[in-house]
């Protein structure tokens, strides 16, 4: 009896919330139906997928291969400044949409799980935030994306191996070489954690970020990981450029 009452109360609360604060699609802005979450079915169906997980030397791989020795690379969808789909990244990064980050991460993870190029990955490592920026934002968007990916791929999420020891400017407003200089030397590995992982024969890592533009952040993370003896693959939700 009590459970039925609480359930009815919960449904009433949700109904009132929908009445006064209707949910909208993060991409197109239209009202969401009861069965939709964050993104409407129409926008989800039209998501501009890259299909890079099915292409051996794709555009993401080639972009990163110019910066470091990468095993495999892929992004989920094309990300452009003029596209409404950029709002997915902005919502995840600045809008507090942690559930959306995990949902999109799972979608990407399912693609990677079916790819031969990513079959050797043994653990998922998100690009870390500096503690101060994480405190300001409340969470690390790359970590939330990585949670969804790790869940879909059935791999452990590793958040203690890589650390951002130097506070840097946001990469969003920087261009070209300025991005590289901004994050150069900003990341370090924990030697004890690295030793523990390698003792468990974990050497192939999947490095995760929200969007791939120049690849400077992923390269800055990959360098200390490779110096520690790991092999690096990389994946992001968004891919900037054609």
MOQUIVEN-V645292 format. One record per pair of residues at least 12 apart in sequence whose C-alpha atoms are under 7 Angstrom apart, sorted by the first residue. I is the first residue (numbers start at 1). J is the second residue. D is the distance in Angstrom with one decimal. If there is no record, write none. Layout:
i = (I | I)
j = (J | J)
d = (D | D)
This chain:
i = (24 | 25 | 25 | 25 | 26 | 26 | 26 | 26 | 27 | 27 | 27 | 27 | 27 | 27 | 28 | 38 | 47 | 48 | 48 | 49 | 49 | 49 | 50 | 50 | 50 | 50 | 52 | 52 | 53 | 53 | 53 | 53 | 54 | 56 | 60 | 60 | 60 | 61 | 61 | 63 | 64 | 67 | 68 | 70 | 70 | 71 | 71 | 71 | 72 | 72 | 72 | 72 | 73 | 73 | 73 | 74 | 74 | 74 | 75 | 75 | 75 | 75 | 75 | 76 | 76 | 76 | 76 | 77 | 77 | 77 | 78 | 78 | 78 | 78 | 79 | 79 | 79 | 79 | 80 | 80 | 89 | 92 | 93 | 98 | 101 | 101 | 101 | 102 | 102 | 102 | 102 | 103 | 104 | 105 | 105 | 105 | 105 | 106 | 106 | 106 | 106 | 108 | 109 | 109 | 109 | 109 | 109 | 110 | 110 | 113 | 120 | 121 | 121 | 121 | 122 | 122 | 122 | 122 | 123 | 123 | 123 | 123 | 123 | 123 | 124 | 124 | 124 | 124 | 124 | 124 | 124 | 124 | 124 | 125 | 125 | 125 | 125 | 125 | 125 | 125 | 126 | 126 | 126 | 126 | 126 | 126 | 126 | 127 | 127 | 127 | 127 | 127 | 128 | 128 | 128 | 129 | 130 | 130 | 130 | 130 | 142 | 142 | 142 | 146 | 160 | 161 | 161 | 161 | 161 | 162 | 162 | 162 | 162 | 163 | 163 | 163 | 164 | 164 | 164 | 165 | 165 | 165 | 166 | 168 | 168 | 169 | 179 | 180 | 183 | 183 | 184 | 185 | 187 | 187 | 188 | 189 | 189 | 203 | 203 | 204 | 204 | 204 | 205 | 205 | 205 | 205 | 206 | 206 | 206 | 207 | 207 | 207 | 207 | 208 | 208 | 208 | 209 | 209 | 210 | 210 | 210 | 211 | 211 | 211 | 211 | 212 | 212 | 212 | 212 | 213 | 213)
j = (38 | 38 | 39 | 40 | 38 | 39 | 87 | 88 | 39 | 43 | 84 | 85 | 87 | 88 | 84 | 100 | 77 | 77 | 78 | 76 | 77 | 78 | 75 | 76 | 77 | 78 | 74 | 75 | 74 | 111 | 112 | 115 | 115 | 117 | 73 | 74 | 75 | 73 | 74 | 215 | 215 | 219 | 219 | 232 | 233 | 231 | 232 | 233 | 117 | 118 | 233 | 234 | 233 | 234 | 235 | 234 | 235 | 236 | 235 | 236 | 237 | 238 | 239 | 108 | 236 | 237 | 238 | 237 | 238 | 239 | 238 | 239 | 240 | 241 | 238 | 239 | 240 | 241 | 240 | 241 | 210 | 141 | 141 | 144 | 141 | 144 | 145 | 144 | 145 | 147 | 148 | 148 | 145 | 145 | 146 | 148 | 149 | 148 | 149 | 151 | 152 | 149 | 148 | 149 | 150 | 152 | 153 | 152 | 153 | 153 | 204 | 204 | 205 | 206 | 155 | 202 | 204 | 205 | 155 | 156 | 157 | 158 | 205 | 206 | 146 | 150 | 155 | 156 | 157 | 158 | 205 | 206 | 207 | 157 | 158 | 159 | 205 | 206 | 207 | 208 | 142 | 143 | 146 | 159 | 207 | 208 | 209 | 142 | 207 | 208 | 209 | 221 | 162 | 163 | 164 | 164 | 164 | 165 | 166 | 167 | 208 | 209 | 210 | 208 | 193 | 189 | 190 | 193 | 194 | 187 | 188 | 189 | 190 | 187 | 188 | 189 | 186 | 187 | 188 | 186 | 187 | 188 | 186 | 182 | 183 | 182 | 216 | 216 | 217 | 220 | 220 | 220 | 220 | 221 | 224 | 224 | 225 | 230 | 231 | 230 | 231 | 232 | 230 | 231 | 232 | 233 | 232 | 233 | 234 | 232 | 233 | 234 | 235 | 234 | 235 | 236 | 235 | 236 | 236 | 237 | 238 | 236 | 237 | 238 | 239 | 236 | 238 | 239 | 240 | 239 | 240)
d = (7.0 | 5.4 | 4.6 | 5.5 | 5.8 | 5.7 | 6.3 | 6.4 | 6.5 | 6.9 | 5.5 | 5.7 | 5.8 | 6.6 | 6.9 | 6.5 | 6.8 | 5.2 | 5.8 | 5.7 | 4.2 | 6.4 | 6.6 | 5.9 | 5.1 | 6.2 | 5.1 | 6.6 | 5.5 | 6.7 | 6.1 | 5.9 | 6.4 | 6.9 | 5.7 | 5.6 | 6.9 | 4.8 | 6.8 | 6.9 | 5.8 | 6.1 | 6.2 | 5.5 | 5.5 | 6.9 | 5.8 | 4.9 | 6.0 | 6.5 | 4.7 | 6.4 | 5.7 | 4.8 | 5.5 | 6.7 | 4.9 | 6.7 | 5.5 | 4.7 | 5.2 | 5.7 | 5.7 | 5.8 | 6.6 | 4.8 | 6.0 | 6.2 | 5.2 | 6.1 | 5.6 | 4.8 | 6.1 | 7.0 | 5.0 | 5.0 | 4.7 | 6.9 | 5.7 | 6.6 | 7.0 | 6.3 | 5.7 | 6.3 | 6.9 | 5.6 | 4.8 | 5.4 | 4.9 | 6.1 | 4.3 | 6.2 | 6.9 | 4.5 | 6.2 | 4.3 | 4.7 | 4.2 | 4.8 | 6.8 | 5.3 | 6.4 | 6.9 | 4.1 | 6.9 | 5.0 | 5.6 | 5.5 | 6.5 | 5.2 | 6.4 | 5.0 | 5.4 | 5.9 | 6.2 | 6.0 | 5.4 | 5.8 | 5.4 | 5.1 | 6.0 | 6.4 | 5.2 | 6.2 | 6.5 | 6.1 | 6.7 | 6.3 | 4.9 | 5.8 | 5.9 | 4.8 | 6.2 | 6.3 | 5.1 | 6.2 | 6.7 | 5.9 | 4.9 | 6.1 | 5.4 | 5.0 | 5.8 | 6.8 | 5.7 | 4.6 | 6.3 | 6.0 | 6.8 | 5.9 | 5.6 | 7.0 | 6.8 | 6.1 | 5.9 | 6.1 | 5.2 | 6.6 | 6.9 | 5.8 | 6.3 | 5.0 | 5.6 | 6.1 | 6.9 | 5.5 | 5.3 | 5.6 | 6.2 | 6.8 | 5.8 | 4.6 | 6.3 | 5.6 | 5.3 | 6.1 | 5.7 | 4.5 | 6.5 | 5.9 | 5.9 | 6.8 | 5.0 | 6.3 | 6.6 | 6.8 | 6.3 | 5.0 | 6.3 | 6.3 | 5.8 | 6.6 | 6.7 | 5.9 | 5.9 | 6.2 | 6.4 | 4.8 | 6.0 | 5.9 | 4.8 | 6.1 | 6.9 | 6.1 | 5.2 | 6.2 | 6.1 | 4.8 | 5.3 | 6.8 | 6.1 | 4.6 | 6.4 | 5.9 | 5.2 | 5.7 | 6.7 | 5.0 | 5.1 | 5.3 | 6.3 | 5.2 | 5.6 | 4.3 | 5.7 | 6.2 | 6.1 | 4.9 | 6.1 | 6.5 | 5.1)
